[in-house]
Amino acid sequence: MLKSTFLVCLSMGVLFGQASPAPPAGQQPPAGPSARPGQAPAPKNTPPVPAQKPAATPANIVDLRFDASLVDKSIDPCSDFYQYACSKWIQHNPIPPDQSRWGRFTQLEERNLEVLHQILEEAAKPAPNRDATEQKIGDYYSACMDVPAIDARGLAPIQPELDRIRNLTDKGQLAAEIAHLQRAGINSLFEFGSGQDFKDSNEVIAQADQGGIGLPDRDYYLKDDASMKAIREKYVTHIEQMFVLAGEPSAQAKADAQTVLRLETDLAKGSLDRVSRRDPEKVYHRMSRQDLETLSPAFHWSEFFTDSGAPSFQQLNVAWPDFFKAEDSAIAAYSLDDWKTYLRWNVFHSEAPLLPSKFAEENFKFYGKVLTGAQELRPRWKRCVDFTDNQLGEALGKKFVERTFGPQAKERTLKMVAAIEKALGQDIEQVTWMTPATKQQAELKLKAITNKIGYPDQWRDYSSVDVKRDDPVGNGMRADSFEFQRQLNKIGKPVDRKEWGMTPPTVNAYYDPLMNNINFPAGILQPPFFDNGSDDAVNFGAIGMVIGHELTHGFDDEGRQFDAKGNLRDWWTAADAKNFDQREACIVQEYSGFTPVDDQHLNGKLTLGENTADNGGMRLALMALLDTIGNKRAKIDDYTPEQRFFLSFAQIWCESQTPEALRLRVQTDPHSPGRFRVDGVVRNMPEFQKAFSCPAKQPMVAANACRVW
């Protein structure tokens, strides 16, 4: 999907984020122990029934509310604020063996998983009074949980796919076969879908983007340092082992694994790097179908478009044309047998989590242990809850909202949004580095931002998805096919501005530059981010910062390129753009100096948008807090409102990560690790230094503080 997120990049460490203006990322993320690759659902169809009371916190999850007793007063907050706020929590919360990262954020995810688990266990009971939604989600979950039946079936559920691939007789048939695989949710060769046109956000057009690789990023194939070489060697061993498990002789499996690596490496060479993809101009190349066919003539595009189920269209966005040139070269360079090997690998890789246990365990061995450092495969029920949320997300999400999210929470959140939008308006008016002409356009954009809180106005209708209690692989493919077709059906249709890009239980949030809106699922509007029973300082420091973060994304280095209507258009004067770039350069340099693991520095250019949003979001949230509380300055737990604000902010980022997970994030994640999200922000804020009486030249007092917003 088009949405990435602000959160912590929670699936890979993302907390809050900007929805990418580009088409699907094109770099297939690790399937990992819990994610079934495929199209993630977004929302639609029946009015919500808000909860009147929150669900009880599951017994095995600790209280997630703000806790002043976690502060380690033996540490000077001016020397290391993150350790001051988080060291006690880190000491008492080691990383569980089935996790590669453990933090307050993941604790909330676990709490939500428990709520969803209760819902699904109840829905899975074949009672005659189950409604249609309960039948769908209950039978999907039940089929996923039946491991003995899955093991007994072996490869039978995917044998029709393997037979189709084996029966290919000509490379000219690749287009039709890849269309078939993509419809079934099996990522293969490239990404295809729909999205708003960058320069006419009212128009939905077809989009094609790079893809087709099994490692997290192109650089995993292209860099020659020792760590990348080691990962490639283990990746080849993993592919080989998957082929062996499927019944291939060892020698053949070894040769096939090398074929896959060579082919994927050639696709990676034609791919655009992750930092460059942050520039929307570099991933926008509108062209005709005929132009694409000229770009990649060896691939039968007309057959692909027909077999994919796309409606008739004449124009599409080809995100990175050089990739499709590389694809064309690869079709010529590799034999039909090589392509069959690659396609079979795509099937095994995509379907591994729902195949017999030996496949799921081998999948985890590489994508879990090697890439993230997790020591144990997550419990089956957690994986099955995730699959259900991924593929029937709004059906399950409706039940989640009924149990967890009441109208009072929505009302208070909306008031906070209004207060922070007011603060952003004041900030735009007060900045000295912008001319009145650009300020006027910025104010127009701010006024045009819309917001969505908690859940969609209409729930998606999954009635056409056939869910069988004894067919987990088939259920996944049919759900993916439903979503794939739903996305293609948007081509040429009016934009649905009420649609969500996340399911309601998601612990995340995002800004969408093409919609010019901010989105906060019910899953994050809970402690430690939002607590309806807590004081304003705590809430503004946590969820208020998230709100400010998302609003700031509309004016970061990517978001600022889109206007009030969501169109890619330069509305900045040359002088203002230069001033903006100089201020952003300060943030790039600052964060590039941080070293999360070993000698690996953060990529200040990759993380620029999120770091800008963190810094701006905190200032806006503090401005809104002070405006809200006025003269109410009483201390709570012996901390002033400003101190509680900063402590609440820091506590949402308390976390530990394995070295492997940190290395993966440094390479691929546009968000900084929690420690640097905290210390990197407060050292740029004179308001923090005043709140904690920090003298000059302390580590949390930057000599040359960075500030954009």
DRENBAFI-815904 format. One record per residue (C-alpha): x, z, y. Coordinates in steps of 0.1 Angstrom, whole numbers, always signed. Example, Ala and Ser with C-alpha at 12.3 -4.5 7.8 and 13.67 -1.06 7.14 Angstrom:
! residues 2
+123	+78	-45
+137	+71	-11
//
This chain:
! residues 709
+0	+0	+0
+9	-3	+36
+10	+34	+42
+41	+55	+41
+39	+90	+54
+51	+116	+78
+50	+145	+56
+80	+152	+38
+80	+121	+20
+67	+144	-5
+67	+121	-35
+103	+117	-27
+105	+142	+0
+83	+128	+28
+66	+152	+51
+45	+135	+76
+51	+100	+86
+43	+67	+102
+24	+42	+83
+47	+13	+79
+37	-18	+98
+53	-38	+71
+37	-50	+40
+43	-30	+8
+77	-16	+8
+90	-41	-16
+115	-16	-31
+98	-2	-61
+102	+36	-60
+113	+55	-91
+84	+58	-114
+96	+93	-122
+78	+117	-144
+45	+117	-126
+38	+85	-108
+22	+56	-126
+33	+25	-107
+4	+5	-92
-17	+2	-62
-25	+36	-47
-62	+39	-37
-74	+43	-2
-110	+55	+7
-149	+44	+10
-188	+49	+2
-212	+80	+4
-215	+108	+30
-192	+138	+23
-206	+172	+15
-184	+196	+34
-175	+229	+17
-189	+261	+31
-162	+282	+16
-126	+276	+6
-116	+275	-31
-99	+306	-44
-62	+303	-46
-52	+298	-82
-37	+330	-98
-3	+315	-104
+3	+304	-68
+15	+329	-43
+0	+334	-9
+11	+305	+12
+2	+320	+46
+28	+326	+74
+48	+357	+65
+69	+374	+91
+85	+396	+65
+104	+366	+52
+126	+366	+83
+162	+376	+75
+171	+398	+105
+207	+401	+93
+212	+364	+105
+215	+355	+141
+187	+330	+149
+209	+314	+175
+236	+307	+149
+214	+293	+121
+177	+294	+127
+168	+278	+94
+186	+305	+74
+171	+332	+97
+136	+319	+88
+141	+307	+53
+170	+324	+34
+148	+351	+20
+122	+326	+8
+149	+304	-8
+165	+334	-25
+132	+344	-42
+120	+309	-50
+144	+290	-73
+137	+254	-81
+114	+253	-112
+129	+233	-141
+103	+206	-138
+110	+200	-101
+139	+185	-82
+127	+200	-49
+109	+232	-42
+95	+243	-9
+65	+257	+9
+53	+221	+10
+55	+217	-28
+39	+251	-32
+8	+237	-14
+9	+206	-35
+9	+228	-66
-20	+248	-53
-40	+216	-47
-30	+204	-82
-45	+236	-96
-78	+230	-77
-79	+194	-90
-70	+207	-125
-101	+230	-125
-123	+201	-113
-110	+177	-140
-112	+202	-168
-148	+209	-160
-156	+171	-155
-138	+163	-188
-164	+182	-209
-189	+156	-221
-219	+175	-209
-252	+154	-206
-257	+165	-170
-224	+150	-157
-230	+127	-127
-213	+93	-125
-183	+106	-105
-177	+134	-130
-179	+109	-159
-153	+86	-143
-128	+112	-134
-134	+134	-164
-131	+106	-190
-100	+92	-172
-83	+126	-173
-94	+133	-209
-80	+100	-221
-47	+107	-204
-45	+142	-219
-50	+130	-255
-13	+128	-265
-19	+127	-303
-41	+97	-299
-16	+80	-275
+12	+86	-299
-8	+73	-329
-17	+40	-311
+20	+32	-304
+24	+0	-285
-10	-14	-294
-24	-9	-259
+2	-31	-243
+7	-56	-272
-16	-82	-256
+7	-82	-226
+38	-86	-247
+21	-114	-267
+12	-132	-235
+49	-130	-224
+62	-141	-258
+39	-171	-258
+52	-185	-225
+66	-220	-231
+77	-231	-197
+91	-215	-165
+62	-233	-147
+39	-206	-163
+57	-177	-146
+34	-178	-115
+2	-174	-136
+18	-147	-157
+31	-127	-127
-3	-129	-111
-18	-115	-143
+7	-87	-144
+2	-77	-108
-35	-76	-112
-30	-51	-140
-8	-29	-118
+25	-40	-134
+50	-45	-106
+68	-78	-111
+91	-100	-90
+75	-94	-56
+46	-77	-38
+14	-94	-28
-16	-81	-10
-33	-80	+24
-28	-64	+57
-35	-67	+94
-17	-94	+113
+10	-78	+134
+1	-99	+165
-36	-99	+160
-46	-65	+145
-83	-76	+142
-73	-102	+116
-66	-94	+79
-42	-119	+63
-24	-123	+30
+10	-108	+28
+40	-113	+4
+70	-91	+4
+102	-84	-15
+102	-64	-47
+109	-67	-84
+136	-41	-88
+136	-9	-109
+161	+11	-89
+151	+29	-57
+167	+6	-33
+187	-27	-30
+219	-7	-22
+218	+8	-57
+227	-26	-70
+251	-37	-42
+273	-7	-34
+305	-3	-54
+312	+34	-48
+316	+56	-79
+282	+73	-77
+263	+40	-75
+283	+25	-103
+275	+55	-125
+238	+53	-118
+238	+15	-126
+255	+23	-159
+229	+49	-168
+201	+26	-156
+214	-1	-181
+215	+25	-208
+179	+35	-200
+167	-1	-201
+185	-6	-234
+169	+25	-249
+134	+14	-238
+139	-19	-257
+152	+0	-287
+121	+23	-287
+100	-9	-286
+116	-21	-318
+145	-43	-307
+178	-42	-326
+205	-23	-307
+227	-54	-300
+198	-74	-287
+186	-44	-266
+221	-41	-250
+222	-78	-241
+186	-77	-227
+195	-47	-205
+223	-66	-190
+200	-95	-184
+176	-73	-165
+204	-58	-144
+218	-92	-135
+184	-106	-125
+174	-76	-105
+208	-76	-87
+202	-112	-76
+168	-101	-62
+184	-72	-45
+210	-95	-29
+181	-115	-13
+163	-83	-1
+164	-69	+34
+181	-35	+38
+160	-4	+44
+171	+3	+80
+164	-33	+91
+129	-31	+76
+121	-5	+102
+121	-32	+128
+86	-48	+126
+99	-81	+141
+122	-85	+111
+93	-82	+86
+69	-105	+103
+70	-142	+95
+36	-157	+96
+36	-191	+79
+13	-215	+61
+10	-217	+23
+27	-250	+24
+57	-234	+43
+60	-208	+15
+59	-235	-12
+87	-253	+6
+106	-220	+8
+103	-214	-29
+93	-246	-47
+102	-235	-82
+74	-210	-82
+39	-224	-85
+23	-207	-56
-11	-224	-59
-15	-212	-94
-4	-177	-84
-29	-174	-56
-57	-187	-78
-49	-165	-108
-43	-134	-86
-80	-136	-74
-72	-141	-38
-99	-158	-17
-90	-191	+0
-66	-187	+29
-42	-209	+48
-18	-184	+65
+1	-154	+53
+29	-131	+64
+60	-136	+44
+78	-104	+52
+114	-115	+44
+117	-152	+37
+153	-149	+24
+140	-129	-5
+118	-158	-17
+147	-182	-14
+166	-158	-37
+136	-157	-60
+136	-195	-61
+173	-196	-70
+168	-170	-97
+140	-191	-113
+165	-219	-116
+194	-198	-127
+179	-178	-155
+165	-192	-187
+129	-188	-199
+141	-162	-224
+158	-143	-197
+125	-142	-177
+106	-131	-207
+131	-102	-211
+126	-93	-175
+88	-94	-177
+88	-73	-209
+109	-47	-191
+84	-47	-162
+56	-39	-187
+76	-11	-204
+87	+4	-171
+53	+3	-155
+33	+17	-185
+59	+42	-198
+41	+73	-185
+10	+64	-206
+28	+51	-237
+38	+73	-266
+58	+105	-258
+92	+90	-267
+87	+64	-239
+75	+90	-213
+105	+112	-222
+130	+84	-219
+114	+74	-186
+119	+109	-174
+154	+111	-187
+165	+85	-161
+140	+87	-133
+137	+124	-134
+170	+138	-146
+195	+112	-135
+179	+103	-101
+165	+136	-90
+181	+163	-111
+149	+177	-125
+155	+194	-159
+121	+193	-176
+93	+168	-177
+63	+181	-157
+34	+195	-178
+11	+168	-191
-19	+181	-171
+0	+178	-138
+9	+142	-146
-27	+134	-156
-41	+150	-124
-17	+129	-104
-27	+97	-122
-64	+104	-116
-58	+111	-79
-37	+79	-77
-63	+56	-93
-97	+72	-87
-86	+91	-56
-118	+92	-36
-139	+101	-65
-117	+130	-73
-112	+137	-36
-149	+141	-29
-150	+170	-54
-119	+185	-38
-134	+184	-3
-165	+201	-16
-144	+231	-28
-117	+234	-1
-126	+221	+33
-153	+235	+55
-167	+224	+89
-150	+252	+107
-115	+240	+97
-124	+205	+109
-137	+217	+142
-107	+238	+150
-83	+210	+140
-101	+186	+163
-97	+211	+192
-59	+212	+185
-57	+174	+184
-74	+173	+218
-50	+199	+232
-19	+181	+219
-32	+147	+231
-36	+163	+266
+0	+175	+263
+12	+140	+255
-6	+126	+285
+11	+152	+307
+45	+144	+291
+41	+107	+298
+32	+114	+333
+61	+137	+339
+90	+118	+323
+114	+106	+349
+130	+77	+330
+99	+55	+328
+85	+33	+356
+48	+35	+366
+41	+1	+350
+52	+12	+316
+36	+46	+320
+3	+30	+327
+5	+10	+294
+16	+42	+275
-14	+61	+289
-38	+33	+278
-23	+34	+243
-27	+72	+242
-63	+70	+253
-70	+44	+226
-57	+65	+197
-84	+76	+173
-82	+103	+147
-95	+110	+113
-97	+145	+99
-101	+157	+63
-120	+129	+45
-136	+95	+50
-170	+90	+65
-179	+69	+34
-166	+74	-1
-153	+45	-21
-176	+31	-48
-158	+30	-82
-189	+21	-102
-173	-12	-113
-143	+5	-128
-148	+8	-166
-134	+41	-177
-132	+48	-215
-125	+82	-230
-101	+67	-256
-82	+41	-236
-57	+56	-211
-36	+25	-206
-66	+3	-203
-82	+27	-178
-50	+25	-157
-50	-13	-158
-86	-16	-149
-83	+9	-120
-53	-10	-107
-71	-43	-111
-100	-29	-91
-77	-18	-63
-57	-50	-63
-89	-71	-60
-102	-47	-33
-71	-53	-12
-73	-91	-17
-110	-92	-8
-101	-80	+27
-84	-113	+35
-103	-131	+63
-127	-101	+66
-132	-77	+96
-108	-48	+96
-123	-16	+82
-111	+10	+108
-127	+38	+89
-106	+33	+58
-81	+59	+48
-46	+52	+34
-44	+86	+16
-66	+105	-7
-82	+137	+6
-61	+161	-16
-28	+146	-3
-4	+170	+14
+7	+146	+41
-4	+129	+73
+3	+96	+90
+1	+74	+121
-9	+38	+116
+5	+16	+144
-18	-14	+136
-49	+8	+137
-35	+31	+164
-49	+61	+147
-37	+95	+133
-49	+107	+99
-49	+142	+84
-62	+146	+48
-79	+179	+38
-50	+185	+15
-26	+194	+43
-52	+213	+64
-45	+245	+45
-19	+273	+46
+10	+272	+53
+1	+243	+77
-33	+254	+88
-49	+288	+85
-83	+293	+100
-77	+331	+99
-44	+331	+117
-34	+331	+154
-29	+301	+175
+9	+304	+177
+12	+301	+139
-12	+271	+137
+4	+252	+166
+38	+258	+151
+28	+243	+118
-2	+218	+118
+2	+215	+156
+37	+202	+151
+24	+177	+125
-3	+165	+149
+23	+161	+177
+46	+144	+152
+20	+118	+143
+11	+112	+180
+48	+107	+189
+51	+81	+162
+30	+59	+184
+59	+60	+209
+90	+60	+186
+113	+31	+182
+88	+13	+159
+55	+25	+172
+64	+17	+208
+65	-20	+199
+27	-20	+193
+2	-19	+221
-31	+0	+225
-49	-25	+203
-23	-23	+175
-7	-56	+183
+30	-62	+181
+37	-69	+218
+64	-59	+243
+47	-39	+270
+79	-22	+283
+99	-32	+313
+135	-41	+305
+148	-11	+324
+125	+13	+306
+134	-2	+272
+171	+3	+280
+165	+39	+290
+145	+45	+258
+172	+30	+236
+199	+52	+253
+178	+83	+245
+172	+72	+210
+210	+66	+205
+215	+103	+212
+193	+112	+183
+210	+87	+160
+244	+102	+168
+232	+138	+164
+215	+134	+130
+243	+111	+117
+266	+141	+120
+246	+162	+95
+259	+164	+59
+231	+175	+34
+252	+171	+3
+289	+166	-6
+304	+143	+20
+272	+122	+25
+260	+120	+61
+224	+114	+71
+217	+79	+82
+207	+85	+118
+192	+50	+121
+171	+52	+89
+157	+86	+100
+154	+78	+137
+116	+75	+138
+109	+107	+120
+136	+126	+139
+121	+114	+172
+86	+124	+160
+99	+159	+149
+115	+165	+183
+86	+152	+203
+60	+168	+181
+74	+202	+186
+75	+199	+224
+39	+187	+225
+27	+214	+202
+44	+241	+223
+29	+227	+255
-5	+227	+239
-1	+263	+226
+9	+277	+260
-20	+259	+277
-44	+272	+250
-34	+309	+251
-29	+312	+288
-20	+348	+297
-26	+361	+261
+10	+372	+255
+6	+401	+231
+32	+404	+203
+22	+402	+167
+46	+416	+140
+69	+423	+169
+73	+386	+178
+62	+368	+210
+38	+338	+207
+68	+315	+213
+88	+332	+186
+60	+330	+161
+55	+294	+170
+91	+285	+161
+91	+307	+130
+59	+291	+117
+74	+257	+122
+106	+267	+103
+87	+283	+74
+69	+251	+65
+103	+235	+58
+117	+263	+37
+130	+244	+6
+157	+239	-20
+167	+206	-36
+190	+195	-64
+221	+177	-54
+208	+146	-71
+175	+147	-51
+194	+151	-19
+217	+121	-26
+186	+100	-34
+169	+111	-2
+200	+104	+20
+200	+69	+6
+163	+61	+8
+142	+86	+27
+134	+81	+64
+129	+118	+68
+157	+144	+72
+159	+173	+47
+141	+205	+58
+171	+223	+71
+179	+195	+96
+143	+190	+105
+144	+226	+118
+179	+231	+132
+181	+195	+145
+149	+202	+166
+154	+237	+179
+190	+230	+191
+175	+203	+214
+149	+227	+229
+156	+249	+259
+123	+266	+251
+137	+278	+218
+169	+291	+235
+147	+310	+260
+124	+324	+233
+153	+339	+213
+176	+346	+242
+204	+324	+229
+236	+322	+250
+253	+289	+257
+277	+274	+231
+258	+288	+201
+252	+264	+172
+215	+263	+180
+222	+253	+216
+232	+217	+219
+258	+210	+246
+241	+177	+253
+205	+181	+241
+187	+149	+230
+152	+142	+243
+130	+112	+243
+95	+128	+246
//
